[in-house]
Amino acid sequence: MAKAKFLLIHGWNYANYTSSGCTDAWSNRERFVKSLAQHFDVVLINLPGFCGQSDPDRPWKLEDYVDYVGSIIDRESPDCILGYSFGGAIALQWKRQNEFSSAKVFLVSPAILRSYKKADLSYLQKLLKAILPERLVSVLRNFYLVRVVRNPYYSKATRVMRETYRNIVAVDLRQDLLEIRSPLTIIYGTEDTATPSDPIRETLEWSQVRHNLHVIHGGGHDIANSHTEELVSLIVKEQGWFS
């Protein structure tokens, strides 16, 4: 019997920027990929701007990545799609736009809503926007993020990827989740502070669809490494339930 084909969409890792010399966006989760490949036909992709793929020709939004991945899905015709972190955001949006597709979607630590630990600069930002030209505000913001706090998502990025990151990092997809009419499998770790599960659990209380939400005890955002076998076993079980 042929194995189900899984298309894997990676997350947004600054270490995977093409400018860093990366060649495989899943190299930091190799054990997870190998374990998953024991059960499924795994197809890996590198998104534009990551691991050898050229930067987009302009700052992209989430919708641009969805279109890009959509063309790969059309070509590969996978049975299942697994999105990790930012890849989960892509997979969620793709499914909302392609409800007719029979491909089953798995979201692992998905960036449906992100959480940040940072100083409250909202008042200062509003003040600067009120008194300075927008272009100058952008220059000052980039200087602060790159030179002062040295946020690696900015400091290690090219200009295009820096602006692309700004376009996707504050996206809230909870309403998109509610609009999906076919069941998804959503998997988080209890200790995930980057993409916490509690707001998603609360959102699902309003859903008309019974999505399968699983929260792995003790897991953080990187459950693919910290809880590899538990995660893979859960995916195998869920894929069998879908079939």
Stockholm file with secondary structure:
# STOCKHOLM 1.0

chainA/1-243         MAKAKFLLIHGWNYANYTSSGCTDAWSNRERFVKSLAQHFDVVLINLPGFCGQSDPDRPWKLEDYVDYVGSIIDRESPDCILGYSFGGAIALQWKRQNEFSSAKVFLVSPAILRSYKKADLSYLQKLLKAILPERLVSVLRNFYLVRVVRNPYYSKATRVMRETYRNIVAVDLRQDLLEIRSPLTIIYGTEDTATPSDPIRETLEWSQVRHNLHVIHGGGHDIANSHTEELVSLIVKEQGWFS
#=GR chainA/1-243 SS CCCCEEEEECCCCGGGBGGGTCCCTTGGGHHHHHHHHTTSEEEECCCTTBTTCCCCSSCCCHHHHHHHHHHHHHHHCCSEEEEETHHHHHHHHHHHHCTTCCCEEEEESCTTSCCCCCCCCHHHHHHHHHHSCHHHHHHHHHHIIIIISCCHHHHTSCHHHHHHHHHHHTCCCHHHHHHCCSCCEEEEETTCSSSCSHHHHHHHTTCSSCCEEEEETTCCTTHHHHTHHHHHHHHHHHHHHHC
#=GC SS_cons         CCCCEEEEECCCCGGGBGGGTCCCTTGGGHHHHHHHHTTSEEEECCCTTBTTCCCCSSCCCHHHHHHHHHHHHHHHCCSEEEEETHHHHHHHHHHHHCTTCCCEEEEESCTTSCCCCCCCCHHHHHHHHHHSCHHHHHHHHHHIIIIISCCHHHHTSCHHHHHHHHHHHTCCCHHHHHHCCSCCEEEEETTCSSSCSHHHHHHHTTCSSCCEEEEETTCCTTHHHHTHHHHHHHHHHHHHHHC
//
